[in-house]
């Protein structure tokens, strides 16, 4: 299998090249030239297998230049026993008949990003041995909260790599900030930027495609790669957990093999729901992909109108990992839906850059409407949903999962569609203790983050993940704050070049 660029379909690279490069030199994103198809018999073979064995089989369809032994090494290293708090890795929790929460936050940083970022370092180092011998890989990351910590933890002290994470100084939760700024490891660095996630993301993409920086890196035996979902190596592991979730739905009797499911995803950068789209295109019986947004509802508006318009107010919300107005992974979807018309995709992306908006063709929009439903909710509705689910079903969820649950409730009410649903749960509630506590308690006496953790535990009885509890009293290692235009110099300073 080969990969091409969303902005130049003449590009042909292997999976290893796509993963090590992270982004195409033309600014486009790598996508497979064809989406592999799986049969009902293939799914049937997966059902009795462990998550690790399912992952090996699904990944082998996309990573065709990796040997079976290399894929086994990567997958077993990423998901080995003890790394995740559930033997199922991403277990399903039955919330109600036909409603199953897919808990994707059982990994070392308590966020769904672990599902990919525990695997990516293995994929990247294996791939770079094929394509970039004697070169040190520099991982650049823009984060709205969860990706940063998950990437730092995944790449911590990985030989022949360095990682630098940029995050919006006022755009993450206190727990997310503490997770990143206290990160251990000799090859890691963290810097806040003045601005929001979109500023960080556009700054990183500009550095990736800067020819002068590329020349300087080659002179110093360095090469960029990314741990954001613009990197195919970040996205492909996410396809696995939707395939696995379908297998679990069959295995636990929620559906029969061949029955359709709906998938509900809280998403800002469109990567998590795009992985569900790929699973559907492969052959997993998915009826509707339901996209859930917070008050930064740029995706909801696009999926309902066909016009993507980032010219709007930006909100810092209780679900900060979704506080995004430029959803990078949407570019991949558009490339597939417009018949791989790279010039059309390039034109849309140029309009987004120059005018802040674009409108897709009627044909593409018709396909979008047939695949996706969308909705959003504000912070008030998010907190009401947390309280409702906790009070009525004794299940404590974080703010992002609450957005998904709220949007799904409204979708069912509006459509009457009772197809069994998998709802992606993206973070442990203790990562957003202040917001979750204020949703379930009227009498808060806590004055700091860890007092809120203690109060939330007293109220809910939900165990505090030890990796979050252990942050209490730790002093930050990284306190730098820079302007967007200074990000390039921050990279040079970290590398000493």
C-alpha positions as CSV (number, residue, x, y, z in Angstrom):
1,X,0.0,0.0,0.0
2,X,1.2,3.5,-0.8
3,X,0.2,6.9,0.5
4,X,-0.4,10.2,-1.4
5,X,-0.8,13.8,-0.4
6,X,-4.1,15.6,-0.2
7,X,-2.6,18.5,-2.2
8,X,-0.6,16.5,-4.7
9,X,-1.9,13.1,-5.7
10,X,1.2,12.3,-7.8
11,X,3.0,11.7,-4.5
12,X,3.7,8.1,-3.7
13,X,5.3,7.1,-0.4
14,X,5.4,4.0,1.8
15,X,3.8,3.8,5.2
16,X,7.2,4.2,6.8
17,X,7.9,7.4,4.8
18,X,4.5,8.8,5.6
19,X,5.1,8.2,9.3
20,X,8.6,9.6,9.4
21,X,7.8,12.7,7.4
22,X,4.6,13.4,9.3
23,X,3.3,15.9,6.7
24,X,3.9,16.2,2.9
25,X,6.4,18.8,1.7
26,X,3.5,20.5,-0.2
27,X,1.6,21.1,3.1
28,X,-0.9,18.3,2.4
29,X,-1.6,15.3,4.6
30,X,-0.8,11.7,3.8
31,X,-3.7,9.4,3.0
32,X,-3.8,5.8,1.8
33,X,-4.2,5.5,-2.0
34,X,-6.9,2.9,-1.3
35,X,-8.8,2.0,1.9
36,X,-8.5,-1.8,2.6
37,X,-11.7,-3.7,2.7
38,X,-12.5,-6.3,5.4
39,X,-15.2,-9.0,5.1
40,X,-17.7,-10.3,7.7
41,X,-15.5,-13.4,8.0
42,X,-12.5,-11.2,8.8
43,X,-14.5,-9.5,11.6
44,X,-15.7,-12.9,12.8
45,X,-12.0,-14.0,13.1
46,X,-11.2,-10.9,15.2
47,X,-14.0,-11.3,17.8
48,X,-12.4,-13.9,20.1
49,X,-9.0,-12.2,19.9
50,X,-7.4,-9.8,22.4
51,X,-7.0,-6.1,21.6
52,X,-3.3,-6.7,20.8
53,X,-4.1,-9.5,18.3
54,X,-6.8,-7.4,16.7
55,X,-4.5,-4.5,16.4
56,X,-1.8,-6.6,14.6
57,X,-4.3,-7.8,12.0
58,X,-5.8,-4.4,11.3
59,X,-2.5,-2.5,11.2
60,X,-1.0,-5.1,8.9
61,X,-3.6,-3.9,6.2
62,X,-2.2,-0.4,6.3
63,X,1.5,-0.8,7.2
64,X,2.4,-3.2,4.3
65,X,6.1,-2.3,4.4
66,X,6.4,-3.4,8.0
67,X,7.1,-7.1,8.6
68,X,4.8,-9.2,10.8
69,X,7.6,-9.3,13.4
70,X,7.9,-5.5,13.3
71,X,4.2,-5.0,13.8
72,X,4.2,-7.5,16.6
73,X,7.1,-5.7,18.3
74,X,5.3,-2.3,18.0
75,X,1.9,-3.5,19.2
76,X,3.1,-5.6,22.0
77,X,5.3,-2.9,23.3
78,X,2.5,-0.3,23.2
79,X,-0.3,-2.3,24.8
80,X,1.6,-4.7,27.0
81,X,0.1,-5.7,30.3
82,X,0.4,-3.0,33.0
83,X,0.4,0.0,30.7
84,X,-3.4,0.3,30.6
85,X,-5.7,0.0,33.6
86,X,-8.0,-2.5,31.8
87,X,-7.0,-5.8,30.3
88,X,-9.4,-4.9,27.4
89,X,-7.3,-1.8,26.8
90,X,-10.3,0.2,25.5
91,X,-13.3,-1.4,27.3
92,X,-17.0,-0.8,26.6
93,X,-19.2,0.3,29.5
94,X,-22.9,-0.3,29.2
95,X,-24.6,2.9,30.1
96,X,-28.1,1.8,29.0
97,X,-29.7,-0.6,26.5
98,X,-28.2,0.2,23.2
99,X,-25.8,2.8,24.6
100,X,-22.1,1.8,25.2
101,X,-19.3,4.1,26.3
102,X,-16.0,3.3,24.8
103,X,-13.5,4.1,27.5
104,X,-10.4,5.2,25.6
105,X,-8.6,6.8,28.6
106,X,-7.2,3.8,30.4
107,X,-3.6,4.5,29.4
108,X,-0.8,6.2,31.3
109,X,-1.9,9.8,30.8
110,X,-5.6,9.2,31.2
111,X,-6.6,10.4,27.8
112,X,-7.6,8.8,24.5
113,X,-4.4,10.0,22.9
114,X,-2.6,7.2,24.7
115,X,-4.3,4.7,22.3
116,X,-2.2,6.1,19.5
117,X,0.8,7.7,21.3
118,X,1.9,4.6,23.1
119,X,2.2,3.0,19.7
120,X,3.6,5.9,17.6
121,X,7.1,5.9,19.1
122,X,7.5,2.2,18.1
123,X,6.1,2.9,14.6
124,X,8.3,5.9,14.1
125,X,11.5,4.4,15.3
126,X,10.9,1.2,13.2
127,X,10.0,3.3,10.2
128,X,13.0,5.7,10.6
129,X,15.3,2.7,10.6
130,X,14.0,2.0,7.1
131,X,14.0,5.5,5.7
132,X,16.2,7.8,7.8
133,X,19.3,6.0,9.1
134,X,21.8,8.1,11.1
135,X,19.2,10.9,11.5
136,X,17.8,12.2,14.8
137,X,14.0,12.7,14.7
138,X,12.6,15.9,16.1
139,X,9.0,15.6,17.1
140,X,7.0,18.8,17.1
141,X,3.6,18.9,18.7
142,X,0.8,21.4,19.0
143,X,-1.7,20.5,21.7
144,X,-5.0,21.6,23.1
145,X,-4.3,19.6,26.2
146,X,-4.2,15.8,25.9
147,X,-1.9,15.2,22.9
148,X,1.0,17.0,24.5
149,X,1.2,14.9,27.6
150,X,0.5,11.6,25.8
151,X,3.2,12.4,23.2
152,X,5.7,13.4,25.9
153,X,5.1,10.2,27.8
154,X,5.3,8.1,24.7
155,X,8.5,9.6,23.4
156,X,10.2,10.1,26.8
157,X,13.8,8.9,26.5
158,X,13.2,7.1,23.2
159,X,16.6,6.9,21.6
160,X,17.5,9.1,18.7
161,X,14.4,11.4,19.2
162,X,13.7,14.8,20.7
163,X,10.2,16.1,21.4
164,X,9.0,19.7,21.8
165,X,5.4,20.5,22.7
166,X,3.7,23.8,22.3
167,X,0.4,24.5,24.2
168,X,-1.9,27.6,24.5
169,X,-0.9,29.2,27.8
170,X,-4.5,29.8,29.0
171,X,-6.1,27.0,26.9
172,X,-5.7,23.8,29.0
173,X,-6.9,22.6,32.3
174,X,-4.7,23.0,35.4
175,X,-4.2,19.2,35.5
176,X,-3.3,19.0,31.8
177,X,-0.8,21.9,32.3
178,X,0.8,20.2,35.3
179,X,1.0,16.9,33.5
180,X,3.0,18.6,30.7
181,X,5.2,21.0,32.6
182,X,6.4,18.4,35.1
183,X,7.2,15.8,32.4
184,X,10.4,13.8,33.1
185,X,12.9,12.7,30.4
186,X,16.2,13.9,28.9
187,X,14.8,14.5,25.4
188,X,11.6,16.4,26.2
189,X,10.8,20.1,26.2
190,X,7.6,22.1,26.7
191,X,6.7,25.7,25.8
192,X,3.5,27.7,26.2
193,X,2.5,30.1,23.5
194,X,0.5,33.3,23.7
195,X,-2.6,32.5,21.7
196,X,-4.9,29.5,21.2
197,X,-4.5,26.0,19.8
198,X,-5.0,27.1,16.2
199,X,-2.0,29.5,16.7
200,X,0.1,26.6,18.0
201,X,-1.0,24.2,15.2
202,X,-0.5,26.7,12.3
203,X,2.9,27.6,13.8
204,X,4.0,24.0,13.9
205,X,2.8,23.4,10.3
206,X,4.7,26.5,9.1
207,X,7.9,25.2,10.7
208,X,7.4,21.8,9.0
209,X,7.2,23.3,5.5
210,X,9.9,26.0,5.9
211,X,12.6,25.1,3.3
212,X,15.3,27.1,5.2
213,X,14.7,25.1,8.4
214,X,14.7,21.8,6.4
215,X,18.1,22.7,4.9
216,X,19.5,23.6,8.4
217,X,18.1,20.3,9.8
218,X,19.8,18.2,7.0
219,X,23.1,20.0,7.7
220,X,22.8,18.9,11.4
221,X,21.6,15.3,10.8
222,X,18.0,16.1,12.0
223,X,14.6,15.5,10.5
224,X,11.1,16.7,11.6
225,X,8.2,14.4,12.3
226,X,4.9,15.0,14.1
227,X,2.9,13.4,16.9
228,X,-0.3,15.3,16.1
229,X,-3.0,13.5,14.1
230,X,-1.7,15.2,11.0
231,X,0.7,12.2,11.1
232,X,-0.7,9.0,9.6
233,X,1.1,7.1,12.3
234,X,-1.1,8.8,14.9
235,X,-4.3,8.3,13.0
236,X,-4.0,4.6,12.0
237,X,-4.0,3.2,15.6
238,X,-7.3,5.0,16.2
239,X,-9.0,3.0,13.4
240,X,-8.2,-0.1,15.4
241,X,-10.3,0.8,18.5
242,X,-13.4,1.3,16.4
243,X,-13.0,-2.1,14.7
244,X,-12.3,-3.6,18.1
245,X,-15.4,-1.9,19.6
246,X,-17.6,-3.4,17.0
247,X,-16.1,-6.8,17.8
248,X,-16.9,-6.3,21.5
249,X,-20.4,-5.3,20.7
250,X,-20.9,-8.6,18.9
251,X,-19.1,-10.5,21.6
252,X,-21.2,-9.2,24.5
253,X,-24.4,-9.7,22.6
254,X,-25.3,-6.1,22.1
255,X,-25.6,-6.7,18.4
256,X,-25.4,-9.6,16.0
257,X,-22.6,-9.8,13.5
258,X,-23.6,-7.7,10.5
259,X,-25.9,-5.4,12.5
260,X,-25.2,-1.7,12.2
261,X,-24.1,0.6,15.0
262,X,-23.9,4.4,15.3
263,X,-20.6,6.0,16.5
264,X,-20.6,9.2,18.5
265,X,-17.4,11.2,18.8
266,X,-16.5,14.4,20.6
267,X,-14.0,16.0,18.3
268,X,-12.2,19.3,17.6
269,X,-9.5,18.4,15.1
270,X,-11.6,15.8,13.3
271,X,-9.0,13.0,13.7
272,X,-10.9,10.8,16.2
273,X,-14.1,10.7,14.1
274,X,-12.1,10.4,10.9
275,X,-10.7,7.2,12.2
276,X,-14.3,5.9,12.6
277,X,-15.0,7.0,9.0
278,X,-12.0,4.8,7.9
279,X,-13.4,1.9,9.9
280,X,-16.8,2.3,8.2
281,X,-15.2,2.5,4.7
282,X,-13.2,-0.7,5.5
283,X,-16.5,-2.6,6.1
284,X,-17.5,-2.1,9.7
285,X,-21.3,-1.7,9.6
286,X,-21.7,1.9,10.8
287,X,-25.0,3.6,10.0
288,X,-24.2,7.2,11.1
289,X,-21.1,9.0,12.4
290,X,-22.3,11.6,14.9
291,X,-19.9,14.5,15.4
292,X,-20.2,16.3,18.7
293,X,-18.8,19.8,19.3
294,X,-18.7,22.3,22.1
295,X,-19.4,26.0,21.7
296,X,-16.6,26.1,19.1
297,X,-19.0,24.6,16.7
298,X,-17.2,25.1,13.4
299,X,-17.5,21.4,12.5
300,X,-21.3,21.3,13.4
301,X,-21.9,24.2,11.1
302,X,-19.8,22.7,8.3
303,X,-21.5,19.3,8.4
304,X,-24.9,21.0,8.3
305,X,-24.2,23.6,5.7
306,X,-21.2,22.6,3.6
307,X,-19.5,25.9,4.4
308,X,-16.4,25.8,6.7
309,X,-16.0,29.3,8.3
310,X,-13.5,29.9,11.1
311,X,-14.4,33.6,11.2
312,X,-16.2,33.5,14.5
313,X,-15.6,34.0,18.2
314,X,-13.2,31.6,19.9
315,X,-14.4,30.2,23.2
316,X,-12.3,28.8,26.1
317,X,-14.6,26.1,27.4
318,X,-14.9,23.4,30.0
319,X,-13.9,20.9,27.3
320,X,-10.6,22.5,26.2
321,X,-9.3,19.7,24.1
322,X,-12.0,20.6,21.6
323,X,-11.3,24.3,21.6
324,X,-10.3,24.4,17.9
325,X,-11.4,26.4,14.9
326,X,-9.1,24.8,12.3
327,X,-9.9,21.1,12.0
328,X,-6.9,19.8,10.1
329,X,-8.1,16.2,9.5
330,X,-11.1,17.4,7.7
331,X,-8.8,17.9,4.7
332,X,-8.3,14.1,4.5
333,X,-12.1,13.5,4.4
334,X,-12.6,16.1,1.6
335,X,-9.8,14.5,-0.5
336,X,-11.6,11.1,-0.4
337,X,-15.1,12.6,-1.0
338,X,-14.1,14.8,-4.0
339,X,-12.6,11.9,-5.9
340,X,-9.0,12.7,-4.9
341,X,-9.2,16.1,-6.7
342,X,-6.1,17.5,-5.2
343,X,-6.3,20.9,-6.9
344,X,-9.8,21.3,-5.5
345,X,-8.6,20.5,-2.0
346,X,-5.7,22.8,-2.4
347,X,-8.0,25.6,-3.4
348,X,-10.2,25.1,-0.4
349,X,-7.2,25.1,2.0
350,X,-5.9,28.3,0.3
351,X,-9.3,29.9,0.8
352,X,-9.3,28.9,4.4
353,X,-5.9,30.5,4.9
354,X,-6.7,33.7,3.0
355,X,-10.4,34.2,3.7
356,X,-11.0,32.0,6.7
357,X,-13.7,30.0,4.9
358,X,-14.6,27.8,2.0
359,X,-17.7,26.0,0.6
360,X,-17.6,22.5,-0.8
361,X,-19.3,21.4,-4.0
362,X,-22.9,20.1,-3.9
363,X,-21.7,16.6,-4.6
364,X,-19.3,16.6,-1.7
365,X,-21.8,18.1,0.6
366,X,-24.4,15.4,-0.4
367,X,-21.9,12.8,0.7
368,X,-21.1,14.5,3.9
369,X,-24.8,14.6,4.8
370,X,-25.2,10.9,4.0
371,X,-22.3,10.0,6.4
372,X,-22.5,12.4,9.3
373,X,-24.9,13.9,11.8
374,X,-23.7,16.8,14.0
375,X,-24.6,18.8,17.0
376,X,-23.0,20.8,19.8
377,X,-23.6,21.9,23.4
378,X,-22.3,24.8,25.5
379,X,-20.8,24.5,29.0
380,X,-24.1,24.8,30.8
381,X,-25.5,21.8,28.9
382,X,-22.2,19.9,29.4
383,X,-22.4,20.3,33.2
384,X,-26.1,19.4,33.2
385,X,-25.3,16.2,31.3
386,X,-22.5,15.2,33.7
387,X,-24.9,15.7,36.6
388,X,-27.7,13.8,34.8
389,X,-25.5,10.8,34.0
390,X,-24.0,10.7,37.4
391,X,-27.3,11.1,39.2
392,X,-29.3,8.8,37.0
393,X,-26.8,6.1,36.0
394,X,-24.0,6.5,38.7
395,X,-21.4,7.0,35.9
396,X,-18.9,9.9,36.2
397,X,-17.8,11.3,32.9
398,X,-15.5,14.1,31.9
399,X,-16.5,17.2,30.1
400,X,-15.7,16.0,26.5
401,X,-17.6,12.7,27.0
402,X,-20.5,14.8,28.3
403,X,-20.6,16.8,25.1
404,X,-20.9,13.5,23.1
405,X,-23.6,12.2,25.4
406,X,-25.6,15.4,25.2
407,X,-25.4,15.6,21.4
408,X,-26.3,11.9,21.1
409,X,-29.4,12.4,23.4
410,X,-30.5,15.3,21.2
411,X,-29.8,13.3,18.0
412,X,-32.0,10.4,19.2
413,X,-34.8,12.8,20.2
414,X,-34.7,14.5,16.8
415,X,-34.4,11.4,14.6
416,X,-35.9,8.5,16.6
417,X,-32.9,6.5,15.6
418,X,-32.4,3.8,18.2
419,X,-29.5,2.0,16.4
420,X,-27.1,0.7,19.1
421,X,-24.4,3.3,19.7
422,X,-20.8,3.4,20.7
423,X,-20.0,6.8,22.4
424,X,-16.3,7.6,22.5
425,X,-15.1,8.7,26.0
426,X,-11.9,10.6,25.7
427,X,-10.6,11.5,29.1
428,X,-10.7,10.5,32.8
429,X,-13.0,13.0,34.7
430,X,-10.1,13.8,37.1
431,X,-8.3,15.6,34.3
432,X,-11.0,18.3,34.6
433,X,-11.8,18.1,38.3
434,X,-13.1,21.7,38.7
435,X,-15.7,21.5,35.9
436,X,-16.8,18.0,36.8
437,X,-17.0,18.8,40.6
438,X,-19.0,21.9,39.9
439,X,-21.5,19.8,37.9
440,X,-22.1,17.2,40.6
441,X,-21.8,19.3,43.8
442,X,-23.4,22.4,45.0
443,X,-21.2,22.8,48.1
444,X,-17.6,23.1,47.0
445,X,-15.0,24.1,49.6
446,X,-11.9,23.2,47.7
447,X,-9.5,26.0,46.8
448,X,-7.0,24.3,44.5
449,X,-6.8,21.5,41.9
450,X,-5.9,18.7,44.3
451,X,-8.5,19.7,46.9
452,X,-11.0,19.5,44.1
453,X,-9.7,16.0,43.3
454,X,-10.2,14.9,46.9
455,X,-13.7,16.4,47.0
456,X,-14.7,14.8,43.7
457,X,-13.5,11.4,45.1
458,X,-15.5,11.9,48.3
459,X,-18.6,12.8,46.2
460,X,-18.3,10.1,43.6
461,X,-16.2,7.2,45.0
462,X,-14.5,7.0,41.5
463,X,-10.9,6.0,42.1
464,X,-8.3,8.7,41.4
465,X,-5.8,7.5,38.8
466,X,-2.4,7.2,40.6
467,X,-0.6,8.9,37.8
468,X,-2.7,12.1,38.4
469,X,-2.6,11.9,42.2
470,X,1.2,11.6,42.1
471,X,1.4,15.1,40.5
472,X,0.5,16.7,43.8
473,X,3.4,18.8,45.1
474,X,5.5,18.4,41.9
475,X,7.2,21.6,40.7
476,X,7.1,22.4,37.0
477,X,10.3,21.9,34.9
478,X,9.1,24.0,32.0
479,X,7.8,27.5,32.5
480,X,8.7,29.3,29.2
481,X,6.1,31.3,27.3
482,X,6.7,32.5,23.7
483,X,4.9,34.4,21.0
484,X,3.7,32.5,17.9
485,X,6.3,34.2,15.8
486,X,9.1,33.0,18.1
487,X,8.3,29.3,17.9
488,X,11.0,28.7,15.3
489,X,13.7,30.1,17.6
490,X,12.4,28.1,20.5
491,X,13.0,24.9,18.4
492,X,16.5,26.1,17.5
493,X,17.3,26.8,21.2
494,X,16.1,23.4,22.3
495,X,18.3,21.7,19.7
496,X,21.3,24.0,20.2
497,X,21.6,24.9,16.5
